[in-house]
Amino acid sequence: MGTIGKGRSASPNLWTTWRLTQIAPVSTDQAPPFPESRCDLLSTQALYWSIFYPMKRLESRTVLITGGAKGVGAATAWLFAEEGARVFIADRDAAAVEALKKRFAVKGYDLGGLCADVSTAAGAELAYTTANDSLGKIDVLFNHAGIMLVKPFLDCTLAEWDELMDNNAKSAFLMTRLVLPQMLERGKGTLIFTSTTGVRAATHLEALYCASKAAMHQMARAIAVEYRDQGIRCNLICPSFVRTQHGEHEIEQLRSYGVFASEGDVNAMQGRICEPEEVAEVALFLASDASSFVNGAEIFVDNTFTAV
Ligand SMILES: NC(=O)c1ccc[n+]([C@@H]2O[C@H](COP(=O)([O-])OP(=O)(O)OC[C@H]3O[C@@H](n4cnc5c(N)ncnc54)[C@H](O)[C@@H]3O)[C@@H](O)[C@H]2O)c1
């Protein structure tokens, strides 16, 4: 690595500006010293760094994403890596984990990941210890894994209740319980939970899904309140229908019952379907210092779904 943060800048002039822009940004060794003081922010060196090495929003952060192999989780893993984070995914779909690792390798990114079911204590423990060994620490935990069920309430079984609660609420409890102690030791940590518009706008035929997400949702807000003064931020993302396997299957299932039966129905509620990358951008905001005073918040990513 070069001399980031070391050395003083020479006084700027047009010639040095021109010279600096002629240097190919192959490595930071060839770059001029990184500006050290506020005065230096106006220097040619600052100009050079901002052009060739723009500050990444998650530089050197470490992130664990559950349910990170597909859909929103994968889009988030990708965006976070582009923003300088080291990312580890835990997902119960082994093939999807391997496929995403390959996609990252093609781009030159190193993605850690393993197949684990985080709805079980053993799976969550495996995900945590492997991620922690690989990353060294976990700065950001994104509790994204979850499942849905579309079924009339009176047809729902006790086993389905347990399955939904395990995957949507218990998984987040298990993972947070494992990661939070080390965040508290460092006095800093960011937790992000994927909730749903269903916690506000209850959806037809999704009583168990809404109940399990609501349990997780309020647990996250309580965690934010409990640990605010120890450097922990804990926030919720509440998407409406997103173009993922989960979202498309949900729409299909609802349609099979004659609910939200046409494309026009989804458009009436939220204009169009949401793209996974649009949710990932919100996760990036919450993971980065840009949201330093955002804590215990529920961010609805729903294009007015819950506003009407
Ligand atoms: N897609 C939507 O319309 C929508 C809307 C609101 C909320 N959500 C939430 O988003 C999450 C679903 O993500 P998506 O939309 O990207 O769908 P997706 O199906 O593309 O991805 C979900 C991923 O989570 C993994 N997963 C599920 N349960 C797991 C477990 N117990 N352990 C490990 N991995 C597990 C799956 O294997 C899958 O790779 C859920 O929490 C869901 O409640 C989705």
The ligand as a Gaussian input file, in Angstrom:
#p B3LYP/6-31G(d) Opt

LIG

0 1
 N      -39.463000     -10.309000      -2.121000
 C      -40.430000      -9.642000      -1.507000
 O      -41.427000      -9.258000      -2.126000
 C      -40.264000      -9.309000      -0.036000
 C      -41.052000      -8.303000       0.509000
 C      -40.919000      -8.004000       1.860000
 C      -39.998000      -8.691000       2.627000
 N      -39.243000      -9.659000       2.060000
 C      -38.305000     -10.378000       2.933000
 O      -37.097000     -10.623000       2.224000
 C      -36.613000     -11.920000       2.581000
 C      -36.636000     -12.802000       1.348000
 O      -35.627000     -12.365000       0.490000
 P      -35.772000     -12.142000      -1.068000
 O      -36.991000     -11.388000      -1.360000
 O      -34.451000     -11.651000      -1.528000
 O      -36.065000     -13.621000      -1.599000
 P      -35.179000     -14.791000      -2.179000
 O      -36.074000     -15.967000      -2.169000
 O      -34.546000     -14.390000      -3.466000
 O      -33.999000     -14.948000      -1.106000
 C      -34.188000     -15.440000       0.161000
 C      -32.939000     -16.226000       0.537000
 O      -33.019000     -16.570000       1.918000
 C      -32.581000     -17.904000       2.059000
 N      -33.141000     -18.436000       3.300000
 C      -34.446000     -18.549000       3.659000
 N      -34.554000     -19.082000       4.886000
 C      -33.288000     -19.324000       5.316000
 C      -32.740000     -19.872000       6.497000
 N      -33.509000     -20.308000       7.478000
 N      -31.393000     -19.967000       6.591000
 C      -30.595000     -19.533000       5.601000
 N      -31.063000     -19.020000       4.454000
 C      -32.385000     -18.903000       4.313000
 C      -33.066000     -18.609000       0.812000
 O      -32.354000     -19.787000       0.544000
 C      -32.843000     -17.529000      -0.246000
 O      -31.572000     -17.632000      -0.850000
 C      -37.513000     -12.445000       3.651000
 O      -37.022000     -12.068000       4.916000
 C      -38.813000     -11.738000       3.342000
 O      -39.668000     -11.658000       4.455000
 C      -39.356000      -9.985000       0.757000

